[in-house]
Each structure stands twice: as structure tokens, then as C-alpha cells.
């Protein structure tokens, strides 16, 4: 399992992210690709995100949800 640091994920330009209510949420598909893991146990929500100039509602998960979901696998 690849170790995760929230500060590094926030700085990583390859991962789309959005801050919502003082918490960072990461695009679910980007995290799946980054970790190369099945994250089906991770809870997610849909949030609006600007991707390539267009606003889309995409699956997002908080850092804590990702960590918790990875442990349950």
C-alpha cells in the first residue's frame, strides 16, 4: 500500500481537488489512478469541480475517508 501524506496530495498538480468547508476533497478517479488501488470501500460525495474549463459534478472523497476505506480492504 502506497503511503499517503495529505500535504503532498494538496500540492500534487495531477490530482484534482477542491476545498469544501475547510476540508480538502480529492477527485475519486484521480486518487484511484494515483494509488493504483481499488477504492470501492471509500465513501464519496459529488462536488462541483472545474475540469478543463468546465464545471462538472464529480465523485470526491476526503483524505480521512480515503485512509479509512483503504484500511477496510
C-alpha positions, -999 to +999 in steps of 0.1 A: +000+000+000+014+034-010+019+057+020-002+090+018+005+125+031-023+150+028+001+180+023+018+162-006-016+154-022-027+190-020+005+202-038+003+175-065-010+191-097-020+158-112-048+153-087-079+175-090-091+187-056-114+212-040-117+227-005-152+225+009-160+236+045-123+238+054-116+202+043-099+191+011-117+167-012-099+148-039-113+136-072-121+099-068-108+088-102-076+107-098-069+091-064-077+056-079-052+062-107-026+077-083-027+049-058-034+021-084-057+005-059-094-005-057-110+022-036-145+008-037-148+008+001-142+046+002-172+068+009-176+096-016-198+126-024-204+146-055-190+181-056-187+207-083-152+210-098-138+230-127-121+205-150-106+217-183-126+249-180-160+232-175-178+228-142-187+192-135-201+173-105-176+145-098-171+119-071-148+132-044-135+118-011-118+135+018-084+124+029-098+108+061-124+088+041-096+075+017-075+064+046-104+047+064-115+030+032-081+017+025-079+001+059-112-017+055-099-036+024 
